[in-house]
């Protein structure tokens, strides 16, 4: 359940509705009351409003912190650290990017085995985003020129297929053509 909440757009949509619907209900109730029931200036004690404001702010903070704490396990950097600490054998994929192509080595990538993608940009800012065959972005890295160490991330593929690699950082006139493919095979395949 949490995975589909954090790894799809439905989680963000649900949180937006969770915060927006109560706010809109209160807003419309106040507008209705001040328009049709009692249009005169309010004589309600200001302290009553302050308590309601603090209650609303408190709810927003608690929900925001709770949702973000629950999302930690889904962050690519946390998954990278967990994979590195697991002691499992990690396949290294070292690549470079330059206008308008990737230099990806031919590496056998198997489902269930951690892969460390380490990339450098040779000329300008580039992105390195891997798309699942169904079109969903699995992760993205930013490749900056001039860095001594490569940008690195560990990912474990869960399904075989042809994964598309695209640059998500505008890098010039042929940016839209900067793409490659990675073939992921079933374990033992």
HELIX and SHEET records of a PDB file:
HELIX    1   1 UNK A    2  UNK A    7  1                                   6    
HELIX    2   2 UNK A    9  UNK A   32  1                                  24    
HELIX    3   3 UNK A   33  UNK A   37  3                                   5    
HELIX    4   4 UNK A   46  UNK A   70  1                                  25    
HELIX    5   5 UNK A   72  UNK A   74  5                                   3    
HELIX    6   6 UNK A   76  UNK A   85  1                                  10    
HELIX    7   7 UNK A  175  UNK A  177  5                                   3    
SHEET    1   A 4 UNK A 101  UNK A 103  0                                        
SHEET    2   A 4 UNK A  91  UNK A  98 -1                                        
SHEET    3   A 4 UNK A 114  UNK A 121  1                                        
SHEET    4   A 4 UNK A 151  UNK A 156 -1                                        
SHEET    1   B 5 UNK A 109  UNK A 110  0                                        
SHEET    2   B 5 UNK A 179  UNK A 185  1                                        
SHEET    3   B 5 UNK A 161  UNK A 166 -1                                        
SHEET    4   B 5 UNK A 126  UNK A 131 -1                                        
SHEET    5   B 5 UNK A 137  UNK A 143 -1                                        
END                                                                             
